[in-house]
Amino acid sequence: MFSTLLSYFDLSSSCILGRGPLVAFSFFALLTLCLVLSDGNLMLMFRAKWCPNLENLSGKVVWITGASSGIGEHIAYQLASVGCKLVLSARRKEELERVKQTCLLSSRNKISDEDVLILPLDVVKFESHKAAVQKVLDHFHKIDILLNNAGKFQKSGWKDTELEIDREIFELNVLGPVSLTQAVLPHMTERNKGQLVVMSSLAGIMGAPFSRSYCSSKHALQGCFDTLRMEVGEHNIDVTVICPGPVVSQILEHAVGGRQGEAVQKGLDMNLSHMSTERCAYLSCVAIANRMYEVWITQNPILIVTYIYMFLPDLGKWMTLKAGLKRMLKD
């Protein structure tokens, strides 16, 4: 009996070759099961399950733009709970005050009132960025992590979208983060350490209908920060790109249509399930704590489609075309 067991676990080359198809099928089945049960790319899921390392962020000074609502707000709560010192930026000061109070409660006395700085900021007012950086340095004397989260969504048909909308979205979603990052970079370079995080989107990896301006801005954002990663690595500065899919948030409430002042057209919402904001924020913090290069955060079937887009692009495009717009839109 013992010899029979040994023969089963025989690791000789002939045995491995003989069982090759079975091993390959088992591996593929396991990989498929992992993907189906995941709500993020596999490396992120591994980190979240076995080594989230959120304690690594304790005491770090983290500057969050777009912190008054949505993903940025909930990332602030998550970071406060592990003892991060926070700079909260957005245009609405009263909302930032509300977020600050919740951060202090979430921290359970790990941080004090002085550890959360409210810094109202309009990211498209590029001329104000250097002064804003100086205010943060005057208060905390350092910036460990900059999270470029501020952004705006756009929803309208390709032919119904004016160029002025493209310009507005690009200024906020691309040039705003680029300008603020440029203002922070000299400080991080001088310290020879830091982390730059940008909230992109799966729309920055693959296209989505009725969001020309938004998709193209996120593609541009990905390119900007992929380039930056190569240039600042020698200064021990990491760049993390976070790509969420559909998430429960107020993004549609603040979205723009195809023309200035136009509301988003009805009937253009995608028929997709949305991840909770809290879950997205937690996974984002895991990515930040582990200084990951790029992560995808989304539920299925979008996660599997994203993998197909990346590794079998023609098949991915064919699948979305075959699905058809009518199936993709809500009734």
C-alpha positions as CSV (number, residue, x, y, z in Angstrom):
1,M,0.0,0.0,0.0
2,F,2.8,2.4,0.9
3,S,4.5,1.7,-2.4
4,T,1.3,2.4,-4.2
5,L,1.0,5.8,-2.5
6,L,4.6,6.6,-3.4
7,S,3.9,5.7,-7.0
8,Y,1.0,8.2,-7.0
9,F,3.3,11.0,-5.8
10,D,6.1,10.0,-8.2
11,L,7.8,13.2,-9.4
12,S,9.8,11.7,-12.2
13,S,9.7,13.5,-15.5
14,S,7.8,10.7,-17.2
15,C,5.1,10.8,-14.5
16,I,4.7,14.6,-14.8
17,L,4.5,14.4,-18.6
18,G,1.9,11.6,-18.3
19,R,-0.3,13.6,-16.0
20,G,0.4,16.9,-17.8
21,P,-3.1,17.4,-19.2
22,L,-4.7,16.6,-15.9
23,V,-2.5,19.0,-14.0
24,A,-3.1,21.7,-16.6
25,F,-6.8,21.3,-16.5
26,S,-6.8,21.3,-12.7
27,F,-4.8,24.5,-12.6
28,F,-7.1,26.1,-15.2
29,A,-10.2,25.1,-13.2
30,L,-8.7,26.4,-10.0
31,L,-7.7,29.7,-11.7
32,T,-11.2,30.1,-13.2
33,L,-12.8,29.4,-9.8
34,C,-10.6,32.1,-8.2
35,L,-11.6,34.6,-10.8
36,V,-15.3,33.9,-10.5
37,L,-15.2,34.4,-6.7
38,S,-13.0,37.5,-6.9
39,D,-13.8,41.2,-6.9
40,G,-10.4,42.3,-7.8
41,N,-7.3,41.2,-9.7
42,L,-5.7,38.0,-8.3
43,M,-2.6,39.6,-6.7
44,L,-4.8,42.2,-5.0
45,M,-7.1,39.3,-3.7
46,F,-4.0,37.5,-2.4
47,R,-2.9,40.6,-0.5
48,A,-6.3,41.4,0.8
49,K,-6.7,37.8,2.1
50,W,-3.3,37.0,3.5
51,C,-1.3,40.2,3.9
52,P,-3.2,43.5,3.7
53,N,-0.5,45.2,5.7
54,L,-2.7,48.2,6.5
55,E,-0.6,48.8,9.7
56,N,2.2,49.9,7.4
57,L,0.2,53.1,6.8
58,S,0.0,54.1,10.5
59,G,1.4,57.6,11.1
60,K,1.7,58.3,7.3
61,V,0.6,61.8,6.1
62,V,-1.9,61.1,3.3
63,W,-3.4,63.9,1.1
64,I,-6.7,62.9,-0.5
65,T,-8.4,65.0,-3.2
66,G,-12.1,64.5,-3.8
67,A,-12.4,63.6,-0.1
68,S,-15.9,65.0,0.4
69,S,-17.8,62.0,-1.0
70,G,-17.7,58.6,-2.6
71,I,-14.6,56.5,-2.7
72,G,-12.4,59.3,-1.5
73,E,-14.5,59.8,1.6
74,H,-14.5,56.1,2.5
75,I,-10.8,55.8,1.9
76,A,-10.3,58.6,4.4
77,Y,-12.4,56.6,7.0
78,Q,-10.3,53.5,6.4
79,L,-7.0,55.3,6.7
80,A,-8.1,57.1,9.8
81,S,-9.0,53.7,11.4
82,V,-5.3,52.7,11.1
83,G,-3.9,55.9,12.4
84,C,-3.0,57.9,9.3
85,K,-2.7,61.7,9.4
86,L,-4.9,63.1,6.8
87,V,-5.2,66.1,4.5
88,L,-8.8,66.3,3.1
89,S,-9.3,68.4,0.0
90,A,-12.4,69.1,-2.1
91,R,-14.4,72.2,-3.0
92,R,-17.1,71.9,-0.4
93,K,-15.6,72.8,2.9
94,E,-18.8,72.0,4.9
95,E,-18.7,68.4,3.6
96,L,-15.0,68.1,4.5
97,E,-15.9,69.1,8.0
98,R,-18.4,66.3,8.2
99,V,-15.9,63.8,6.8
100,K,-13.3,65.0,9.3
101,Q,-15.6,64.4,12.3
102,T,-16.3,60.9,11.0
103,C,-12.6,60.2,10.6
104,L,-11.9,61.2,14.2
105,L,-14.7,58.8,15.3
106,S,-13.4,56.0,13.0
107,S,-9.9,56.4,14.4
108,R,-10.9,55.4,18.0
109,N,-8.4,58.0,19.4
110,K,-5.5,56.9,17.1
111,I,-5.5,60.5,15.7
112,S,-6.4,63.9,17.1
113,D,-8.1,67.0,15.7
114,E,-4.7,68.3,14.6
115,D,-4.0,65.2,12.6
116,V,-6.7,65.9,10.1
117,L,-6.2,69.1,8.0
118,I,-9.0,70.4,6.0
119,L,-7.7,72.1,2.8
120,P,-10.4,73.3,0.4
121,L,-9.1,72.9,-3.1
122,D,-10.3,73.2,-6.7
123,V,-7.9,71.0,-8.6
124,V,-8.5,72.8,-11.9
125,K,-7.2,76.0,-10.4
126,F,-3.6,75.0,-11.3
127,E,-2.1,78.2,-10.0
128,S,-3.2,77.4,-6.4
129,H,-1.4,74.0,-6.2
130,K,2.1,75.2,-5.1
131,A,0.5,77.2,-2.3
132,A,-1.6,74.3,-1.2
133,V,1.5,72.0,-1.0
134,Q,3.2,74.6,1.2
135,K,0.2,74.7,3.5
136,V,0.4,70.9,4.0
137,L,4.1,71.1,4.6
138,D,3.7,74.0,7.1
139,H,1.2,71.8,9.0
140,F,2.7,68.3,8.8
141,H,6.2,69.0,7.5
142,K,6.0,66.1,5.1
143,I,3.7,64.4,2.5
144,D,4.1,60.6,2.4
145,I,1.2,59.8,0.0
146,L,-0.7,61.9,-2.4
147,L,-4.0,60.3,-3.6
148,N,-5.4,62.0,-6.7
149,N,-9.0,61.0,-6.4
150,A,-10.9,64.1,-7.6
151,G,-12.7,63.5,-10.9
152,K,-15.9,63.8,-12.9
153,F,-18.0,61.4,-14.9
154,Q,-19.6,62.1,-18.3
155,K,-22.5,60.3,-20.0
156,S,-23.7,61.1,-23.5
157,G,-23.6,59.6,-27.0
158,W,-20.4,60.0,-29.0
159,K,-22.0,62.2,-31.7
160,D,-23.9,64.2,-29.1
161,T,-20.8,65.3,-27.1
162,E,-19.3,68.7,-27.7
163,L,-15.5,69.3,-27.6
164,E,-16.0,71.7,-24.7
165,I,-17.1,68.8,-22.6
166,D,-14.0,66.9,-23.5
167,R,-11.9,69.9,-22.5
168,E,-13.7,70.2,-19.1
169,I,-13.3,66.5,-18.3
170,F,-9.6,66.4,-19.3
171,E,-8.8,69.5,-17.2
172,L,-10.3,67.9,-14.1
173,N,-9.5,64.2,-14.6
174,V,-6.0,64.5,-16.2
175,L,-4.4,68.0,-15.9
176,G,-5.6,68.5,-12.3
177,P,-3.8,65.4,-11.0
178,V,-0.8,66.1,-13.2
179,S,-0.4,69.6,-11.9
180,L,-0.8,68.7,-8.3
181,T,1.6,65.9,-8.6
182,Q,4.1,68.2,-10.2
183,A,3.8,70.5,-7.2
184,V,4.4,67.6,-4.7
185,L,7.2,65.9,-6.6
186,P,10.1,68.2,-5.6
187,H,9.3,67.5,-1.9
188,M,9.2,63.7,-2.4
189,T,12.3,63.8,-4.6
190,E,14.2,65.7,-1.9
191,R,13.2,63.2,0.8
192,N,13.9,60.4,-1.6
193,K,10.7,58.6,-0.8
194,G,7.0,58.8,-1.3
195,Q,4.0,57.4,-3.0
196,L,1.7,58.8,-5.7
197,V,-1.7,57.2,-6.0
198,V,-4.1,58.0,-8.8
199,M,-7.8,56.9,-9.0
200,S,-8.2,55.8,-12.6
201,S,-11.0,53.4,-13.7
202,L,-11.5,50.3,-15.7
203,A,-12.6,52.8,-18.4
204,G,-8.9,53.6,-18.6
205,I,-8.2,50.1,-19.7
206,M,-11.1,49.3,-22.0
207,G,-13.8,51.5,-23.6
208,A,-17.3,51.9,-22.4
209,P,-20.2,53.2,-24.5
210,F,-21.7,56.7,-23.9
211,S,-18.6,58.0,-22.0
212,R,-16.2,59.3,-24.7
213,S,-14.8,62.1,-22.6
214,Y,-14.5,60.1,-19.4
215,C,-12.9,57.0,-21.0
216,S,-10.4,59.0,-23.0
217,S,-9.4,61.0,-19.9
218,K,-8.8,57.9,-17.9
219,H,-6.8,56.3,-20.7
220,A,-4.7,59.5,-20.7
221,L,-4.3,59.4,-16.9
222,Q,-3.0,55.9,-17.1
223,G,-0.4,56.9,-19.6
224,C,0.7,59.9,-17.6
225,F,1.3,57.9,-14.4
226,D,2.8,54.9,-16.1
227,T,5.3,57.2,-17.6
228,L,5.9,58.9,-14.2
229,R,6.5,55.5,-12.5
230,M,9.5,54.9,-14.8
231,E,11.0,58.3,-14.1
232,V,10.7,58.4,-10.3
233,G,11.5,54.9,-9.3
234,E,15.1,55.7,-8.8
235,H,14.0,58.2,-6.1
236,N,12.2,55.4,-4.1
237,I,8.8,57.0,-5.1
238,D,6.1,54.5,-6.0
239,V,3.2,55.1,-8.3
240,T,-0.1,53.1,-7.7
241,V,-2.9,53.2,-10.2
242,I,-6.3,52.1,-8.9
243,C,-8.9,51.0,-11.5
244,P,-12.4,50.5,-10.0
245,G,-15.4,49.3,-12.0
246,P,-19.0,50.3,-11.1
247,V,-19.1,51.4,-7.5
248,V,-22.0,52.8,-5.4
249,S,-21.3,56.5,-5.2
250,Q,-22.6,59.9,-6.2
251,I,-20.7,60.0,-9.4
252,L,-23.8,60.1,-11.6
253,E,-25.3,62.9,-9.6
254,H,-22.3,65.1,-10.5
255,A,-21.9,63.8,-14.0
256,V,-22.2,66.0,-17.1
257,G,-24.0,65.4,-20.3
258,G,-22.9,66.1,-23.9
259,R,-23.3,69.9,-23.7
260,Q,-22.6,72.6,-21.1
261,G,-25.4,72.6,-18.5
262,E,-27.0,69.6,-19.9
263,A,-28.2,66.8,-17.5
264,V,-27.2,63.2,-18.2
265,Q,-29.7,61.5,-20.6
266,K,-31.9,58.9,-19.1
267,G,-31.6,55.3,-20.4
268,L,-27.8,55.3,-20.7
269,D,-27.1,53.6,-17.4
270,M,-25.3,50.2,-17.8
271,N,-27.1,47.1,-16.6
272,L,-24.3,46.2,-14.2
273,S,-24.0,45.4,-10.5
274,H,-22.2,47.9,-8.3
275,M,-19.6,47.2,-5.6
276,S,-20.2,48.9,-2.2
277,T,-18.1,52.0,-1.6
278,E,-16.7,50.6,1.6
279,R,-15.4,47.4,-0.1
280,C,-13.8,49.5,-2.9
281,A,-12.2,51.8,-0.3
282,Y,-10.8,48.9,1.7
283,L,-9.3,47.2,-1.4
284,S,-7.8,50.5,-2.5
285,C,-6.1,50.9,0.9
286,V,-4.7,47.4,0.6
287,A,-3.2,48.4,-2.8
288,I,-1.7,51.5,-1.2
289,A,-0.3,49.8,1.8
290,N,1.4,47.2,-0.4
291,R,2.6,49.8,-2.9
292,M,1.1,47.9,-5.8
293,Y,1.6,49.2,-9.3
294,E,-1.9,48.7,-10.7
295,V,-5.0,47.1,-9.4
296,W,-8.5,46.3,-10.8
297,I,-11.4,46.5,-8.4
298,T,-14.7,45.2,-9.8
299,Q,-17.3,42.4,-9.6
300,N,-17.9,39.8,-12.2
301,P,-18.5,39.5,-15.1
302,I,-16.5,42.7,-15.6
303,L,-13.4,41.3,-13.9
304,I,-13.2,38.3,-16.3
305,V,-13.9,40.6,-19.3
306,T,-11.1,42.9,-18.2
307,Y,-8.7,39.9,-18.1
308,I,-9.8,38.9,-21.6
309,Y,-9.4,42.5,-22.8
310,M,-5.8,42.6,-21.5
311,F,-4.6,39.2,-22.7
312,L,-6.9,38.5,-25.6
313,P,-7.9,42.0,-26.8
314,D,-9.6,40.9,-30.1
315,L,-11.7,38.4,-28.3
316,G,-12.7,41.0,-25.7
317,K,-13.8,43.5,-28.3
318,W,-15.7,40.8,-30.2
319,M,-17.5,39.7,-27.0
320,T,-18.7,43.2,-26.2
321,L,-19.9,43.8,-29.7
322,K,-21.8,40.5,-29.7
323,A,-23.4,41.4,-26.4
324,G,-24.9,44.5,-28.0
325,L,-25.9,47.8,-26.5
326,K,-29.5,46.8,-25.8
327,R,-28.4,44.0,-23.5
328,M,-25.8,46.2,-21.8
329,L,-28.3,49.0,-21.0
330,K,-30.9,49.0,-18.2
331,D,-34.5,48.7,-19.3
